[in-house]
Amino acid sequence: MSTQTLTTDTFTDAVKNDGIVLVDFWADWCGPCKQFGPIFEQTSEEHEDITFAKVDTDAEPALGQALNISSIPTVMAFRDGVMVFAQPGALSKPMLSDLIQQVRALKMDEVRAKLTQS
């Protein structure tokens, strides 16, 4: 599955659904973003059960600001409507694959219980 572009208007609906959503925050002028982009795209083709999305921080500055994106690229992972990972910096293919494995392995009942405790 190829990546989809998210905007301020579509972001919330995209990440609140069941399943895994990986979001790459990027900009055209960003060198590391350009290096990470093909890795993200290729990985999206290998995991058709995951939604891969991109947010152009230049086109959507309000969204980047609302999510406290201070460095790009930044990858966020959502599972079943809960943000479970957010980290700036380009990931290698093995690192992205490892992230996917970790997100798949999460016990979401435990994650939700921890969130209600905080």
N, C-alpha and C positions, 0 to 999 in steps of 0.2 A: 504494500500500500504506500503510495507516495505521501509526502507531507502535505499538510494543509496550512493555510495562512490564517492566523487568528488576529482579530482586531479587538478594540475595546468593546464593541458591540457583541462579539461572538465568543469572547474568552470564557466568561462564566458558564455559559451553556456547555461549552466543550469540555471543561474540566470537572463539572459536577456529576457527570454520568458514571455508571458502574464501569469497571475496567480500568486499564492503565492508560494514562495520557502523559507523554513526554513532550515538554515544550522547550524549544531552543530560542533564547532571546539573542538577537544578533543585529548587526548593522553592516551595510555594504562596504564601508570604509575600514572595517575591522579585520586585520590580517588573520588573527587566530580564528575568527568567525569563518573566514573563507577556507581555512584549513579543516575546521570541524564540520562544515556544511556537508561535504561529500560523505563523511563517515556517518553522519546523522541520516542522510538520505539513503545510503546503502543499507544501514541497519533497519530502516523502516521497511525495506523490501523483504527483509528476512523475518520480520515479526508482524504478520498481517493482523494479528489479534490485538495489537497495540495501536493507539492513535498517536501519530507523530505530528507535531505542529510547530510552527515557527512564528515568532513575533518580531517584526522589524521595529526596533526601538526608535529609529528615526521617524518612521511613519506613525508610530503609536507611542509618543512620549508620555502621555497621561497614564497609559497602562503600565509602562516601565516604572514610572514614578509611584503609582499606587502599589506596586509589588516590591518596591524598594530595590529595584535593579540598579546597582551602582557600578557594575563591571560586566563587560560582555566578552565572550559569550557566557551566558548563564543557562544552566539546564535545571529545569524543575520537573519533578515527577509527581503525578497525582494518581492515587488509586482509590476508586470508589468515592470520588468527590473530596478526598482528603489529600492535602499536600504532604508528601512523605519525604521529599528530598528537594533541596535547592542549593546549588553550588556554582560559583563563578569559575570560569576557566574551561578551556577546551579539553575534551576527554579523548583518549585514544580509543580505538575500536574495542580492545579488550576491556578497558575501563567502562565503556558504555554497555558492553555485554554483561559485565559483572553487576552494574547498576540494575539492569533489567532483571537479572536473576534474583537480586536482593529484593526488589520491589515485588516480584512474583511470589517470593517466599514469605512475605509479611503476613502475619496473622492479624487481620484487620479488626477483629473484635478486641484484641489486646491494644492495638493502636488507638481505637476509639475510647477505650477505658482510660488510657493514659491521658488523652486529651480532655476528658471530662474531669480528671483529677486536678489539672493545672488551673 
